[in-house]
Amino acid sequence: MNLPRFVLPLFCCLLLAAPLRAQVPLGDLQIGVDLLLAGDAESAADILLPLAEQGDGDARYLLATDAQLSKSLAMEGWRRAHASREAADEQLQAWLGTTADAGHPGALEAMVSRGQNLATRMHYAERGAAAGLAVAQEWLGAARFGAYAESQARPEDAVAWLELAAEAGRSSAAIALGVRYLYGNGLPVDEERGVRWLIRATDLGDPTALLPLARAGATEPSVVGGREEALRWLMTAQENLGEGLARSARELGESLERDAIRRAEDDARIWWERKRADLSTPLGRTDRWLQEAFEESRDWANWEVAFLASNVDCPAPTLQRLVINNYEASGHFDACMLDALRAYGVR
């Protein structure tokens, strides 16, 4: 179970999927990707469909998961050419499965998230997790905690998988571990370990970890490193503090010297400034997305975009173009895949 620490960059998906498209000219795929990035799903589908029929794994993955491709007239025509729409959808699912079987990270992630049943999702989660796919490791960790009715709880395995995912940069996995250790949810209570994982999540720029950290500091300041550190977390989480925690912050402030209060205030302000400026963090991606979307008068750019921005692990520019245009939650899989293609040199 103890796997070597290994993070699989998404751009490696092309290398892993290479056997599936060994006979396909890369230039054709480049054209299809460029058209899709430009918002021309119709022309992209015309190019990607023949590639998928020839066995191109990247084309199969995109056709099976991209919302805009799915709605194109070209795809509708392809579906009508089958015995039924159900048969066409089964073909797409089969393509996705064979692509995942070949080790394609995007397809593995898609099969984990949208597999037809728990057994299928578990199968691909185990494959992806063993290959170092952090999303699969996190999903498998949740499953091993008994998150699904049919899944068997194995807390030791769950912790091992979540730790790998958290170390690979999945802040949500770090938060899951931190909260479970803090409150004994499926694990023995270990407040210090819980705080360490929550701090790991804040280092990754996830503001979701601030509130449980603030609560821990308010309850027992020594757990987070003392009263000044507890005040720092309370001030950093200030936007989400309820009345009880706000009172705890005031009481801690009354017990500290003015210089200590000022340091806590400065540290809280610096945390927000740095994380908002860093596009590699969930907070940075969210803030930049919302700012640019509102500047373009997209009045829906709120929680859905923020959610997507905080749950993807690829650079923002391609992601923003596709998901804001698609306005589809499933688009973030496609966007990561397309960013991976671009990173590999498919322009």
Salt bridges, closest charged atoms under 4 A:
ASP56 OD1 - ARG21 NE 3.88
ASP58 OD2 - ARG21 NE 2.80
ASP58 OD1 - HIS104 NE2 2.96
GLU76 OE2 - ARG79 NH1 3.14
GLU76 OE1 - ARG85 NH1 3.29
ASP89 OD1 - ARG79 NE 3.53
ASP101 OD1 - ARG127 NH1 3.69
GLU126 OE2 - ARG144 NH2 2.98
GLU138 OE1 - ARG170 NE 2.81
ASP190 OD2 - ARG193 NE 3.73
GLU228 OE2 - ARG263 NE 2.89
GLU229 OE2 - ARG232 NH2 2.69
GLU239 OE2 - ARG276 NH2 3.81
ASP259 OD1 - ARG262 NH1 2.95
ASP266 OD1 - ARG269 NH2 3.60
GLU273 OE1 - ARG269 NH1 3.37
ASP287 OD2 - ARG276 NE 2.66
GLU296 OE1 - ARG298 NE 2.87
ASP313 OD2 - ARG170 NH1 2.81
GLU328 OE2 - LYS71 NZ 2.98
